[in-house]
């Protein structure tokens, strides 16, 4: 049944559904009152539980491709992903949805720089221009948020934007460290192992900080499951599937729809309207990310 559904689903349609799904993440996080680390733990942990039955049914033999050292790589990758989620979710407490989601999507910039520094990949002129344009946009966006006092009450725009950039940086580490492992292991088993390591990392942090893992009301649990099913299952899991059927550059550029979708949802569902400088800076950042993602080295 699953094979038939995959065969009938055009990858472009699946990618569009995934972009819409991930666009809801910031709204769901903002609606929740749970600590960011706990929210991230349940988002990743529940997504892992939802994916696991399909993995063990269809990809059981693929786990033999994992070597002992791959466990270390997967653990490091999962830890980076854990920091990404925790920083991103926390950033939404302190800055606008538009700024947070746009800045956290800047990870292709860090991937390009990291690949040049550590993997000896050429950046190329177009990528350099794209990175420079995005940095100018980030500065303009942060300045606009600071001058306007932020789009939410009690905001600390520079702190929130810094957390979002940290989330983007850790997402880039997730991509770069995991790249070698992905060359030997199928994407679905890889995602299961990394997500498990990510969830365990977040669990350890939550326990170490003494954060409550239980005692939440039904509304919070519904938000936990909504994050797992929406942005988790129909979002990032479908994106990983789409990477097997369309070019990675197409996927990267398509993900630029997330900040746009999240900003529109925030306007209608949170009554959060970003200022003109934030919008202008965000558009410049997206333009820089587009040039960087679409450029050939």
Secondary structure, DSSP 4 states (H G I P E B T S, - for coil): -HHHHHHHS-HHHHHHHHHHHHHTHHHHHHH--S-HHHHHHHHHHHHHHHHHHHHHHHSGGGGGG--HHHHHHHHHHHHHHHHHHHHHHHHTTTS-HHHHHHHHTTHHHHHHHHHHHHS-----HHHHHHHHHHHHHHHHHHHHHHHHT-SSTT--HHHHHHHHHHHHHHHHHHHHHHHHHHTTS-HHHHHHHHHHHHHHHHHHHHHHTT--SS---HHHHHHHHHHIIIIIIIIIIHHHHHTTTS-HHHHHHHTTHHHHHHHHHHHHHS-----HHHHHHHHHHHHHHHHHHH---
